[in-house]
Amino acid sequence: MGFRSWTLYAALAAAGVALDQWIKWLVETRLTMHEAVDLLPFLALYRTYNTGVAFSMFSWVGDKGLIVVSIAVIAFVLYLAAKSDPRHVLARIGFALIVSGALGNLIDRAVYGHVIDYIFFHTPVWSFAVFNLADAFISVGAAAIVLQELIGWLGARKTAPSDN
């Protein structure tokens, strides 16, 4: 696999990190802590900090432990991306998005000791955890990889000889 084949994916990851960090800077400099700014009846901006991973899990590990875990996850995702079929463009975009999101949150942990979250979905009787763009990149990236695998699986089933 040559350098040129990874340039687009590296650029996507770098753009994602830059956008994530720029939005987090805006949140830090313009939003009051723990004060909702309603955008839609079900969506608000809400500045808060996450000392763990998703839903504040593993916050007991501490920021240094989570930095180590983040680096290990990024390394593993890069390994999987390098092993992926070059024709699986959707999966490679997914890997780039996951790396982008993980790096964005890693930067927060390394600089601030926590992750800056600000997207809040809610209804009058229900609310979802507050998250950020990096978290969304990770989720969308994982979904893209699963979709690529599903497409491959369905394609293999279609071309496999039937037992009838």
N, C-alpha and C positions, 0 to 999 in steps of 0.2 A: 504494500500500500504506500503510495507516494505522498509526498507533502501536499501536492496540489489537491488530492482527493479529500483532504481534511480541512482545507482553507475555509471553505464555506461554512462548515460546522463550527470551526473555531471562531469565525466572525460572528455567527449567530450567538454562540455562548458569550462572547465578549460584549456584544450589543445588549444581550439580556442582563448581564451584570451591570453594565453602565446605566441602563434604564432603571433597574431595581435600586441601585444606589442613589441615583438622582431623585427618584420619587421618595425614598426614605429620607433624604436630606430635606426635601420640601416638607415632609411630614414633621420631622424634628424641628424645623425652623418656623413652621406656620400653624401647627395644630396644638391646641392645649391638651395636656395629658388627661386621659379618661373623660373626655367631653365629646359626645357624639355630635357629628355634623351630618344631618340627614341629607342624602342625595335623592333617594326614592323612598317610598313607604317601607321598603324591605332592605334598603342598602344605606349604610352610613360609613363615614370615615370616623375612626375611633383609635386614637394613638394610645398604644400600650406596649409593654415589653414582655418578651417571652424568654425565660431563663432555661427552658428545656427544648425539646423538639416538638413535634406535633402535639397539640393540646397540652403543652408544658410537661410532657412525659420526660423522664430521665433528668429532670432539673437537679436531682441529688448528685449527679455525676460532676457537676460544676462546669464552668466555662472552658477550662483547659481540657477536661475529659471530653467534652462535646466537640472541641476543636480537633482533637485527635480522631474521634469517631468520624467527624465530617471529612477529614483528609482521607481516611481509610475508605469511606463510601465513594468519594470522588475518584480515588485511584481504582476502585473496583469497577465503577461505571465506565471509566476510560478503558480499562482492560476489556470489558464486555463490548464496548464500541469498537475497539481494535479487532476483535474476533468476529464482528458482525459482517454479514455479506454486504459488499459494496452496493448491490442492487436494492438493498433494504433501506431506501432513502427515508421512509417514515420512521423507522427505528432509529436511524442515525440522527435525525432531527430530534427525536425523543431523548436520546442520550445527551445531545447538546443542550437541550432545555433542562434536563436534570442537573448536569454539571453547572449550568448557568445559575440555577436556583440555589444549589448547594454552595457555590462560591459566594453568591450574594449574602446568604445567611452566615457563611463562615467569616466573611469580612466583618459583619456586625458583631459576631462573637469575639473576634480578635480585637476589634477596636473598642467596643463598648461593654463587652461582657454579657450581652443579651442580644436578642433579635428584635428589631423594630417591626411591629405589626400594626395594621391600620385599616384593613378591609373587614367590615362587619355586616354579615347578612343576618336579618332578624324579622320576626313578625311580633305582634303584641304578646303572643304566648310561647314563642320559640325563638331561640337564637343559636347561631352557629359560632364556632370558635373564631376569634379575630385572627386574621392571617395577612400575608403580604404577597406581592407579585412573585417573589422568589418561590414561595410555597406553591403558587399557582403554576409556575413553570415546572416544578417537580411533578405535580399531579398531572398536568397535561402531557409532559414528557413520558411519564409512566404509561398513561393511557395510549399514547402513540406507539410505544413499544408493544403493548398488549395487542393493539389493533393490527400491527404488522405481523405479529405471530398468528393471529386469527386468520388474516388474509392468506398467509402461507399454509396454514393448516387446511383451510377450505380449498385452496388451490391443489394441495396434495391429494385431498379426498376426491376431487373432481377428476384428476388424472390417474388415480389408482385403479387397477383392474377390479371389476366387481366380482363377487363370489357367485353370482347367478349364472 
